[in-house]
Amino acid sequence: MTGGDDWPYLGHPATLRVSPVSLAKFNARTLRALANLEPQRRAAAVQRGNAKWETRHAAARQLASAWDVLQPAGDDNPIDWFVERKLATVGAKPASLTDDAAFARRLSLDLRGRIPTLEELRAFLNDNSADKRIRLIDAMLDSDEWADGWVGYWQDVLAENPDILKPTLNNSGPFRRWIHSSFRRNLPLDRFATELILMEGDNDEAGTAGFAQATMNDSPMAMKAHVVLQAFAAVDLKCARCHDSPVSDLKQSDLFSLAALLHERPLKVPATSVVPAILPGGRKPDVTASLKAGQSIVPAWTLDALIPSAPFAQRHASTRPRARLAEIMTSAHSTRFSDVIVNRTWKRFLGVAFIEPVDSWNSAEAASHPDLLRFLSWKLVDSGYDMKQLVRTIVTSRTYQRRVVVSADGDESELPTFAGQIRRRMTGEQVVDSLHTAVGREFDAEELTFDPNRSRGFLNLGIPRRAWQMTSMSNERDRPALAMPVNQSIVDVLKAFGWRERRPHPITDRDHEPNLLQPLMMANSMMSSHLVRLTEDSSVTELCLAEGSAEELAGQLFLATLSREPDDEERAIIADLIRPEFDKRHTGKPKPKIVRQKRARVDWDKHLSPEATIELLEAERLARLGPPATVRLTKEFRERVEDALWCLINSPEFVFVP
């Protein structure tokens, strides 16, 4: 103390005195220092981990070199050699390659989860170089959006099920951040599986601790054992939760032995996980339960017939159980793990897997193309389980780039020769993200939390910017003070297209069947109605203000929404709609400063307050009104373009992968 109440900071210049201002500066300086230090420490830790994994991958390559793998002849893409070889044996011809515009749209949806922007598509179509498809593939693989395209898939497969309200059945932590981070860093797939199984790290730091959660589940680790086996070994042990499988050799003991490995100590079988010997009414069940309630199951790997554990027996005596399980499952001593990953990835990009269903199969010999499956499985191991290399091999092939083929009877589900692409519909996430991309608009959504002050321990999933970041909007008794209208409008569209707001169990194949809600959501939902409005921040507004003709604008609208040029008839229809007001479309007003609408700030601590309800109802009213239309275009012209835009996004073509 230097006099009076003037206190200096120790270790800082004497001129830095204690005050609210200096304290704020001191805290900010400390946080900046920590922020700079954290990436350095994280990078160093990753580098240490990389060295260990490089050693493991070298050993895996050595093991895979002994596999019986048919090697393709020539320098062509190996996939085409295998596929066209089979086509020749059955007397079939491959379809022609798709055009550049359709290829760019397909690739962008598959690699980034959205359609290309108008600027991206123009640049690609105007490029006359011979290798432009390869360069587009590499650019998209290098984009951080590569990770955005994968999260929704693995959320389903791994049953990532966080709830921002209160815990419900099988509620999990938000390990979505870890999924995104893993793909952004191109984490090797064996390391991806291992980190998940270890269930370490903090949710807020992109760890996998959240995967360990399965709220209100009588045996959480049994649930997670089911998820892990189905995801990485294509073994479905769901029925083994309560009884032995009636259709295979799998037993309850298999599931609970694996659950004990994840639990890392003996696990007792809950009474609710055992089918009673006698059902009400004296009837005997048609299934048997080999375990008894309260029985203690020790950690053990019991699926040696599927994946051998013998190579690790000596080393595993001193290894923690979760690490033991991860090593067995991902080892190249068996082709199972790499086969499963290749089979899953192939279905993602070609519509049908080598072996169906991807979640549950017995032998790779049942594959439609067993030699190709084995070759790609070997290549995955040889690359160090590099997912980008696997995907690059697939999307650079002629097989991936062929036109959509529909069989004579219209059945597109059975095309085992892969003579052409199978027609695929966009996922819910792709629909939402593509609609926003088409008009150049962001979500402008509410923060995904009921606890903004972090006083109750509820989850905070942040402000969503991509569709995969959404979660259930359900709140207690649908109270208006807990409503998030913008988020809800996005969730409504996602749900119509097969997205699950809750994921209590793992799946790979969503419900892709058409339903009445889909056209209704595209035509009349709050989200789509707001997106077709020409606002000051809409890229379509800028197209309308640019020089050109009505015919040129019609072409730009097709490129922005459907990623293709219109034919003469289509161009004429849209041009005729907008031409009457085209020459007088400018109002001459300058572009105003964009003022974002106030979004609802939901707070559980205040949700019963009348004032909070009034405030949230007003925020909801403004959200439903949507952003104001641009003042730079006349109302008459703007509404004609909005009608044209509405027609284009409501074309069935919009929601299909070309």
C-alpha positions in Angstrom: 0.0 0.0 0.0 1.4 3.3 -1.1 -0.9 5.7 0.7 -4.6 6.0 1.4 -6.6 3.4 -0.5 -4.3 3.4 -3.4 -3.2 -0.3 -3.9 -0.7 -1.3 -6.6 -0.7 -4.7 -8.5 2.3 -6.7 -7.4 4.5 -7.6 -10.4 3.1 -4.8 -12.5 4.3 -1.2 -13.2 3.7 1.1 -10.2 1.5 3.2 -12.4 -1.1 0.4 -12.6 -3.3 1.1 -9.6 -6.3 -0.8 -8.3 -9.6 0.5 -9.7 -12.6 -0.9 -11.5 -11.0 0.2 -14.8 -7.6 -1.2 -14.1 -9.1 -4.4 -12.8 -11.0 -4.8 -16.0 -7.9 -4.2 -18.0 -5.9 -6.6 -15.9 -8.5 -9.3 -16.3 -8.7 -8.7 -20.1 -4.9 -8.9 -20.3 -4.9 -12.2 -18.3 -7.6 -13.7 -20.5 -5.7 -12.7 -23.7 -2.5 -14.3 -22.3 -4.4 -17.6 -21.5 -6.1 -17.5 -24.9 -2.7 -17.3 -26.6 -1.3 -20.0 -24.3 -4.1 -22.5 -24.7 -3.7 -23.2 -28.5 0.1 -23.6 -28.0 -0.5 -26.2 -25.2 -3.2 -27.9 -27.2 -1.0 -28.1 -30.3 1.9 -29.5 -28.3 -0.4 -32.2 -26.8 -1.8 -33.1 -30.2 1.8 -33.3 -31.6 2.7 -35.7 -28.7 -0.4 -37.8 -29.5 0.4 -37.7 -33.2 3.8 -39.4 -32.7 2.1 -42.3 -30.8 -0.5 -42.7 -33.5 2.0 -42.6 -36.3 3.7 -45.6 -34.6 0.4 -47.4 -34.4 -0.4 -46.7 -38.0 3.0 -48.0 -39.1 2.2 -51.3 -37.3 -1.3 -51.4 -38.9 0.2 -50.9 -42.3 2.5 -53.9 -41.7 -0.5 -56.0 -40.7 -2.6 -54.9 -43.6 0.2 -55.7 -46.1 -0.5 -59.4 -45.4 -4.2 -59.1 -46.3 -5.4 -60.9 -49.4 -6.1 -57.8 -51.6 -6.7 -57.8 -55.3 -4.7 -54.9 -56.8 -6.2 -53.1 -59.8 -4.3 -52.9 -63.1 -3.2 -49.6 -64.7 -3.1 -46.0 -63.4 -6.9 -45.3 -63.5 -8.9 -44.7 -60.4 -9.1 -48.1 -58.7 -12.8 -47.8 -58.0 -13.6 -47.6 -61.7 -11.4 -50.6 -62.5 -13.4 -52.8 -60.0 -16.8 -51.4 -60.9 -16.4 -51.5 -64.7 -14.9 -54.9 -64.4 -18.1 -56.2 -62.8 -20.2 -54.3 -65.3 -18.5 -56.1 -68.1 -19.2 -59.5 -66.5 -22.9 -58.8 -66.4 -23.1 -57.1 -69.8 -24.1 -53.7 -68.4 -22.8 -50.3 -69.5 -22.0 -47.4 -67.2 -24.0 -44.2 -67.4 -22.4 -41.1 -68.8 -20.8 -38.5 -66.6 -22.9 -35.8 -65.2 -22.4 -32.2 -66.4 -20.3 -29.7 -64.5 -23.1 -27.8 -62.8 -24.7 -31.0 -61.4 -21.3 -32.3 -60.4 -20.5 -29.1 -58.4 -23.9 -29.2 -56.7 -23.6 -32.9 -55.8 -20.0 -32.5 -54.5 -20.8 -29.4 -52.4 -23.8 -31.2 -50.8 -21.7 -34.3 -50.1 -18.6 -32.6 -48.8 -19.9 -29.4 -47.2 -23.6 -30.1 -46.6 -24.9 -27.2 -48.7 -25.3 -26.2 -52.3 -22.5 -24.0 -53.9 -23.0 -20.2 -53.8 -23.7 -18.4 -57.0 -20.1 -17.0 -57.0 -18.6 -20.4 -56.4 -20.7 -22.0 -59.2 -19.9 -19.2 -61.7 -16.2 -19.5 -61.1 -16.3 -23.3 -61.6 -18.4 -23.1 -64.8 -16.2 -20.4 -66.3 -13.0 -22.5 -65.6 -12.0 -24.2 -68.8 -9.0 -26.1 -67.4 -8.9 -29.9 -67.7 -8.3 -30.6 -64.0 -11.0 -28.3 -62.6 -13.0 -31.1 -61.0 -9.9 -32.4 -59.2 -9.1 -28.9 -58.0 -12.7 -28.3 -56.8 -12.6 -31.6 -54.9 -9.4 -30.6 -53.2 -10.6 -27.1 -52.3 -13.8 -28.5 -50.7 -11.8 -31.2 -48.8 -9.5 -28.5 -47.5 -12.4 -26.3 -46.4 -13.5 -26.2 -42.7 -17.0 -26.9 -43.9 -15.9 -30.5 -44.6 -16.6 -31.0 -40.9 -20.0 -29.4 -41.1 -21.0 -32.0 -43.7 -20.3 -34.9 -41.3 -21.6 -33.9 -37.9 -25.3 -34.7 -38.6 -24.4 -38.2 -39.8 -22.3 -39.1 -36.7 -24.9 -37.5 -34.4 -27.3 -40.1 -35.6 -24.9 -43.0 -35.6 -23.6 -42.2 -32.1 -27.0 -41.0 -30.6 -25.7 -37.6 -29.6 -28.8 -36.4 -27.7 -28.2 -33.3 -25.6 -31.2 -31.5 -24.1 -31.1 -27.8 -23.2 -34.1 -28.1 -20.9 -33.8 -31.0 -18.5 -32.5 -34.6 -18.7 -34.7 -37.1 -20.5 -34.2 -40.7 -21.5 -30.7 -41.4 -22.8 -29.9 -37.7 -22.7 -26.2 -37.2 -23.6 -23.6 -34.5 -23.4 -23.0 -32.3 -26.4 -20.1 -34.1 -27.9 -21.1 -32.7 -31.2 -18.3 -30.1 -30.7 -15.8 -33.0 -30.6 -17.3 -34.6 -33.7 -16.9 -31.3 -35.5 -13.4 -30.7 -34.2 -12.3 -34.2 -35.1 -13.4 -33.9 -38.8 -12.0 -30.4 -39.0 -8.6 -31.7 -37.9 -9.1 -34.8 -40.1 -8.6 -37.0 -37.1 -7.7 -40.6 -38.2 -10.8 -42.8 -37.9 -9.2 -45.3 -35.6 -8.2 -42.4 -33.3 -11.8 -41.0 -33.6 -13.2 -44.3 -32.4 -10.6 -44.6 -29.6 -11.2 -41.1 -28.3 -14.9 -41.7 -28.2 -14.6 -45.0 -26.4 -12.2 -43.4 -23.8 -14.9 -40.8 -23.0 -12.5 -38.2 -21.7 -12.2 -34.4 -21.8 -14.7 -31.6 -21.1 -17.8 -30.9 -23.1 -16.9 -27.3 -23.4 -13.5 -28.2 -24.7 -14.6 -30.5 -27.5 -14.0 -33.7 -25.5 -16.0 -37.0 -25.4 -17.0 -37.0 -21.7 -20.6 -36.3 -22.9 -20.7 -39.7 -24.6 -20.6 -41.3 -21.2 -24.0 -39.8 -20.3 -27.2 -41.7 -20.8 -29.6 -40.0 -18.3 -32.5 -42.0 -16.8 -31.1 -45.2 -18.3 -30.9 -48.2 -16.0 -27.5 -49.2 -17.4 -25.8 -46.3 -19.3 -22.8 -48.3 -20.3 -24.9 -51.0 -21.8 -26.5 -48.3 -23.9 -23.0 -47.0 -25.0 -21.7 -50.6 -25.7 -24.7 -51.0 -28.1 -23.8 -47.7 -29.8 -20.1 -48.4 -30.1 -20.6 -52.0 -31.5 -23.2 -50.8 -34.0 -21.2 -47.8 -35.2 -17.7 -49.4 -35.6 -18.4 -53.2 -35.9 -21.8 -53.3 -37.5 -23.1 -55.5 -34.7 -26.6 -54.8 -33.4 -26.9 -55.8 -29.7 -30.0 -53.8 -29.0 -32.1 -56.9 -28.3 -29.4 -58.2 -26.0 -30.3 -55.5 -23.5 -33.1 -57.6 -22.1 -32.6 -61.1 -23.6 -30.5 -63.3 -25.8 -30.8 -62.8 -29.5 -33.4 -65.1 -31.1 -31.8 -64.9 -34.5 -28.1 -65.1 -33.8 -25.5 -66.4 -31.4 -25.3 -63.1 -29.5 -26.1 -63.2 -25.8 -26.9 -60.8 -23.1 -23.6 -61.5 -21.6 -21.9 -60.2 -24.8 -23.5 -56.8 -24.3 -22.9 -56.5 -20.6 -19.3 -57.8 -20.8 -18.6 -54.9 -23.2 -20.6 -52.6 -21.0 -18.4 -53.6 -18.1 -15.3 -52.8 -20.2 -16.7 -49.3 -20.7 -17.6 -49.1 -17.0 -14.0 -50.2 -16.2 -15.2 -52.4 -13.3 -17.7 -55.2 -12.7 -21.2 -54.2 -13.7 -24.4 -55.4 -12.1 -27.4 -56.4 -14.3 -30.4 -54.3 -13.4 -33.7 -56.0 -12.9 -35.3 -53.9 -15.7 -32.8 -55.5 -18.2 -33.9 -59.0 -17.7 -37.0 -60.6 -19.3 -39.0 -62.4 -16.6 -39.3 -66.2 -16.9 -43.0 -65.9 -16.6 -45.0 -63.0 -18.0 -48.3 -61.7 -16.6 -51.0 -64.3 -17.2 -48.6 -67.2 -16.8 -47.3 -67.0 -20.4 -43.7 -67.9 -21.1 -41.8 -65.5 -23.3 -40.5 -66.6 -26.7 -37.0 -65.4 -25.9 -34.6 -66.4 -23.2 -32.5 -64.4 -20.8 -29.2 -65.9 -19.8 -28.4 -63.3 -17.1 -30.1 -62.8 -13.8 -31.0 -59.5 -12.1 -28.2 -58.4 -9.8 -25.6 -60.7 -11.4 -22.2 -59.1 -11.5 -20.5 -59.1 -15.0 -16.7 -58.7 -15.2 -15.1 -56.6 -18.0 -14.3 -58.9 -21.0 -14.2 -59.0 -24.8 -16.5 -62.0 -25.8 -16.7 -61.5 -29.6 -13.4 -63.2 -30.6 -15.3 -64.9 -33.5 -15.8 -61.5 -35.0 -12.6 -59.6 -34.0 -9.8 -61.5 -32.3 -8.4 -60.3 -29.0 -5.6 -62.8 -28.7 -2.9 -60.6 -30.2 -3.3 -58.2 -27.3 -3.8 -60.7 -24.5 -0.4 -60.2 -22.8 -0.3 -56.4 -23.2 -3.9 -55.9 -22.0 -3.2 -57.3 -18.6 -2.0 -53.9 -17.6 -4.2 -51.7 -19.9 -7.3 -49.9 -18.7 -10.5 -51.6 -19.9 -11.7 -48.8 -22.2 -8.3 -48.6 -24.0 -8.4 -52.4 -24.3 -11.8 -52.3 -26.0 -10.7 -49.5 -28.4 -7.5 -51.3 -29.4 -9.3 -54.6 -30.1 -12.1 -52.9 -32.1 -9.8 -50.8 -34.3 -6.9 -53.2 -34.8 -5.7 -54.2 -38.2 -5.4 -57.8 -37.0 -9.0 -57.9 -38.3 -10.5 -56.1 -41.3 -13.7 -55.5 -39.5 -13.3 -51.9 -38.4 -11.9 -50.7 -41.7 -14.6 -52.7 -43.6 -17.3 -51.0 -41.6 -16.0 -47.5 -42.1 -15.6 -48.0 -45.9 -19.0 -49.6 -46.1 -20.6 -46.6 -44.3 -18.7 -44.0 -46.3 -19.6 -45.7 -49.6 -23.2 -45.5 -48.8 -22.9 -41.8 -47.9 -21.6 -41.0 -51.4 -23.3 -43.6 -53.6 -26.6 -44.1 -51.9 -26.3 -47.9 -51.4 -23.7 -49.7 -49.4 -21.7 -52.7 -50.5 -23.4 -54.6 -47.6 -26.9 -53.7 -46.3 -27.9 -52.8 -43.7 -24.7 -51.0 -42.7 -25.5 -51.3 -39.0 -25.7 -55.1 -38.9 -24.0 -57.6 -41.1 -22.1 -60.9 -40.7 -19.4 -61.3 -43.4 -17.8 -59.0 -46.0 -18.1 -61.9 -48.5 -21.8 -60.9 -48.8 -20.8 -57.5 -50.3 -21.9 -56.6 -53.8 -18.3 -55.9 -54.6 -16.2 -57.8 -52.1 -12.9 -57.2 -53.9 -13.5 -53.4 -54.0 -14.5 -53.4 -50.4 -11.4 -55.2 -49.4 -9.2 -52.9 -51.5 -10.7 -49.7 -50.1 -10.4 -51.2 -46.6 -6.7 -51.9 -47.2 -6.2 -48.4 -48.6 -7.9 -46.8 -45.5 -5.4 -48.6 -43.2 -2.5 -47.9 -45.5 -3.4 -44.1 -45.4 -3.3 -44.1 -41.6 -7.1 -44.2 -41.5 -7.3 -40.9 -43.3 -11.0 -40.2 -44.1 -10.2 -37.4 -46.6 -8.1 -39.8 -48.6 -10.8 -42.4 -48.7 -13.4 -39.8 -49.8 -11.1 -38.3 -52.4 -10.7 -41.7 -54.0 -14.4 -42.1 -54.1 -15.4 -38.6 -55.5 -12.6 -38.5 -58.1 -13.9 -41.7 -59.6 -16.1 -41.9 -62.7 -18.4 -44.1 -60.7 -19.2 -41.2 -58.3 -19.5 -38.7 -61.1 -22.0 -40.6 -63.3 -25.5 -39.4 -63.9 -28.4 -40.7 -61.8 -29.8 -44.0 -63.2 -33.4 -45.1 -62.6 -34.3 -48.7 -63.3 -37.1 -49.5 -65.8 -39.7 -50.0 -63.1 -38.6 -46.8 -61.3 -37.0 -48.7 -58.4 -33.8 -46.9 -57.5 -33.0 -48.9 -54.3 -31.4 -51.9 -56.0 -28.5 -51.0 -58.3 -25.7 -53.4 -57.1 -23.5 -52.8 -60.2 -23.2 -49.0 -59.5 -23.6 -48.3 -63.2 -24.7 -44.8 -62.2 -25.6 -42.7 -59.2 -28.8 -43.5 -57.3 -31.1 -40.6 -56.7 -30.7 -39.3 -53.2 -32.8 -36.7 -51.4 -31.2 -34.0 -49.3 -31.0 -34.5 -45.6 -32.9 -32.0 -43.4 -29.6 -30.3 -42.6 -28.7 -30.0 -46.3 -32.2 -28.5 -47.1 -31.9 -25.8 -44.4 -28.3 -24.9 -45.0 -28.9 -24.8 -48.8 -31.9 -22.6 -48.6 -29.9 -20.1 -46.6 -27.0 -20.4 -49.1 -29.2 -19.8 -52.0 -30.2 -16.3 -50.7 -27.0 -15.5 -48.9 -28.7 -15.2 -45.5 -27.5 -16.3 -42.1 -29.7 -17.9 -39.5 -29.9 -14.9 -37.2 -31.2 -17.2 -34.5 -31.5 -17.2 -30.7 -28.9 -18.6 -28.3 -29.6 -22.3 -27.6 -29.9 -22.2 -23.9 -32.5 -21.7 -21.2 -29.7 -20.7 -18.8 -27.8 -17.7 -20.3 -26.3 -16.8 -16.9 -25.1 -20.4 -16.3 -26.7 -20.3 -12.9 -28.6 -23.6 -13.1 -26.2 -25.9 -14.9 -28.4 -26.3 -18.1 -26.6 -26.8 -21.4 -25.6 -23.8 -23.5 -25.1 -24.9 -27.2 -24.4 -21.4 -28.4 -25.9 -19.5 -31.3 -26.4 -21.9 -34.2 -25.0 -21.0 -37.6 -25.4 -24.4 -39.3 -28.3 -26.8 -39.1 -26.4 -29.6 -37.3 -26.1 -27.3 -34.2 -29.8 -27.4 -33.6 -31.5 -29.4 -30.9 -35.0 -29.9 -29.5 -36.9 -26.7 -28.7 -39.3 -28.4 -26.3 -39.8 -26.5 -23.1 -41.8 -27.2 -20.0 -45.6 -26.9 -20.8 -44.8 -24.8 -23.9 -44.5 -21.6 -21.9 -44.3 -18.5 -24.0 -41.4 -17.1 -22.0 -39.3 -20.1 -23.0 -40.0 -19.9 -26.8 -37.3 -19.5 -29.4 -39.4 -18.7 -32.6 -36.5 -18.5 -35.1 -34.9 -21.7 -33.9 -38.2 -23.4 -33.8 -38.9 -22.3 -37.5 -35.6 -24.0 -38.5 -36.3 -27.1 -36.4 -39.8 -27.5 -38.0 -38.2 -27.7 -41.5 -35.5 -30.1 -40.3 -38.1 -32.5 -38.7 -40.2 -32.6 -41.9 -37.2 -33.9 -43.7 -36.2 -36.7 -41.4 -34.0 -35.0 -38.8 -34.6 -36.1 -35.2 -34.8 -33.5 -32.5 -34.1 -36.2 -30.0 -31.8 -39.2 -30.6 -32.4 -41.7 -27.8 -31.0 -44.5 -29.9 -28.5 -44.8 -32.8 -29.5 -45.1 -36.4 -27.8 -44.7 -39.8 -30.8 -44.6 -42.2 -33.3 -41.8 -41.5 -36.8 -41.8 -42.8 -36.5 -40.4 -46.3 -40.0 -41.1 -47.4 -41.9 -38.2 -48.9 -44.6 -36.8 -46.6 -47.2 -34.0 -46.8 -45.3 -31.8 -44.4 -42.3 -31.4 -46.7 -44.0 -29.4 -49.5 -46.0 -27.5 -46.8 -42.8 -26.5 -45.0 -41.1 -25.4 -48.3 -44.1 -23.4 -49.3 -45.5 -21.9 -46.2 -43.1 -22.2 -43.2 -41.9 -19.1 -41.4 -38.3 -19.9 -42.4 -38.9 -20.3 -46.1 -41.3 -17.3 -46.2 -38.6 -15.1 -44.6 -35.8 -16.4 -46.9 -37.6 -15.6 -50.1 -38.1 -12.0 -49.0 -35.7 -9.6 -50.6 -34.0 -8.0 -47.6 -31.0 -5.7 -47.4 -28.7 -8.6 -46.6 -30.1 -11.0 -49.2 -27.7 -11.8 -52.1 -30.7 -12.0 -54.4 -31.3 -8.3 -53.7 -27.9 -7.5 -55.0 -28.6 -9.6 -58.2 -31.7 -7.6 -58.8 -29.8 -4.2 -58.4 -27.1 -5.2 -60.9 -27.1 -4.2 -64.5 -28.5 -6.7 -67.1 -31.7 -7.9 -68.5 -34.7 -9.8 -67.2 -33.5 -12.9 -69.1 -30.1 -12.6 -67.4 -31.6 -12.2 -64.0 -33.8 -15.3 -64.6 -30.6 -17.3 -65.4 -28.9 -16.0 -62.2 -31.9 -17.1 -60.1 -31.7 -20.6 -61.5 -28.0 -20.8 -60.8 -28.4 -19.5 -57.3 -31.2 -22.0 -56.3 -31.0 -25.0 -58.6 -27.3 -24.7 -59.5 -28.0 -24.9 -63.3 -28.9 -22.8 -66.3 -32.6 -22.8 -67.2 -33.7 -24.1 -70.6 -35.3 -21.7 -73.0 -38.8 -22.3 -71.8 -37.9 -22.0 -68.1 -36.0 -18.8 -68.7 -38.9 -17.3 -70.6 -41.4 -18.1 -67.8 -39.3 -16.4 -65.1 -38.3 -13.5 -67.4 -41.9 -12.9 -68.4 -42.9 -12.8 -64.7 -40.3 -10.1 -63.7 -40.1 -8.1 -67.0 -43.1 -5.8 -66.5 -41.4 -4.0 -63.6 -37.8 -4.6 -64.5 -36.9 -1.3 -66.0 -38.3 0.7 -63.1 -37.1 -1.6 -60.3 -34.7 0.9 -58.6 -36.1 3.3 -56.0 -32.9 5.4 -55.9 -32.7 5.0 -52.1 -29.3 4.3 -50.5 -28.7 1.0 -48.7 -29.6 1.6 -45.1 -27.6 0.3 -42.1 -28.8 -3.2 -41.3 -30.3 -3.4 -37.8 -30.8 -6.9 -36.5 -34.0 -7.7 -34.8 -33.9 -8.2 -31.1 -34.0 -11.9 -30.4 -35.6 -13.6 -27.5 -33.2 -14.1 -24.5 -34.8 -17.0 -22.7 -33.9 -17.2 -19.0 -35.3 -20.0 -16.8 -34.8 -17.9 -13.7 -37.3 -15.4 -15.1 -39.7 -17.4 -17.2 -42.6 -17.2 -14.7 -42.3 -13.4 -14.5 -45.1 -11.6 -16.3 -42.6 -9.0 -17.5 -40.5 -11.8 -19.1 -43.5 -13.3 -20.8 -44.5 -9.9 -22.3 -40.9 -9.3 -23.4 -40.7 -12.7 -25.1 -44.1 -12.4 -26.7 -42.9 -9.2 -28.3 -39.7 -10.8 -29.5 -41.8 -13.6 -30.9 -44.1 -11.2 -32.7 -41.1 -9.5 -34.3 -39.5 -12.8 -35.3 -42.7 -13.9 -37.0 -42.8 -10.6 -38.9 -39.3 -11.3 -40.2 -36.7 -8.8 -41.4 -37.9 -5.8 -43.4 -37.8 -5.8 -47.2 -35.2 -3.8 -49.0 -36.0 -0.2 -49.7 -33.8 -0.1 -52.8 -36.3 -2.0 -55.0 -39.9 -1.1 -55.7 -42.5 -3.2 -54.0 -44.1 -4.3 -57.3 -40.8 -5.6 -58.7 -39.6 -7.1 -55.5 -42.8 -9.2 -55.1 -42.5 -10.6 -58.6 -38.9 -11.7 -57.9 -40.0 -13.2 -54.6 -42.7 -15.1 -56.4 -40.1 -16.4 -58.8 -37.7 -17.4 -56.0 -40.5 -19.1 -54.2 -41.4 -21.2 -57.3 -37.7 -22.3 -57.7 -37.1 -23.4 -54.1 -40.5 -25.2 -54.2 -39.5 -27.2 -57.3 -39.1 -30.9 -56.3 -35.7 -30.6 -58.0 -34.4 -28.4 -55.2 -34.4 -31.1 -52.5 -32.7 -33.9 -54.5 -29.0 -34.5 -55.0 -28.4 -34.3 -58.8 
